[in-house]
Amino acid sequence: MNSPELKEYFDNSKGHGVLATADAQGRVNQAVMARPHVMDDGTAAFIMPHRLTHHNLQENPHAAYLFKEDSPGWQGKRLYLTKVREEQDTELLYSLRRKSYPPEMEKKEGPRFLVFFRVEKVLPLIGTGEGA
């Protein structure tokens, strides 16, 4: 699946996602995440606070994202990712946000990071993606 197709897919699909990361020792974490923002350069970007997922990505740039569509059956995507860069509290980050939060919640949450990933592989939610 190429970048324009992936962008269109995530712009138009509703569902739930989970981002899996691991620290330098291989201890795995999973976090519920919104749909990625697929950028013009083909990277997939996620907005996140500095919690365990972001911490893990400082030690190990590899991640996997599982997205289950809100539809009957088992439709969705699995993305295999490698972190390429990040930004903290930038205008781009705030322009991409799909939700807004009250100022008191913003202060409590702390800084936000826009983390960009190279998409290494895309597979369907179920199966290998190869023909039967």
Salt bridges, closest charged atoms under 4 A:
ASP11 OD2 - LYS7 NZ 3.27
ASP23 OD2 - ARG27 NE 2.83
ASP41 OD2 - ARG85 NH2 3.73
GLU59 OE2 - HIS55 NE2 3.13
ASP70 OD1 - HIS16 ND1 3.16
GLU86 OE2 - HIS54 NE2 3.04
GLU86 OE1 - LYS83 NZ 2.85
GLU106 OE2 - ARG97 NH1 2.82
GLU109 OE1 - ARG51 NH2 2.49
GLU109 OE1 - ARG112 NH2 3.72
GLU120 OE2 - ARG118 NE 2.75
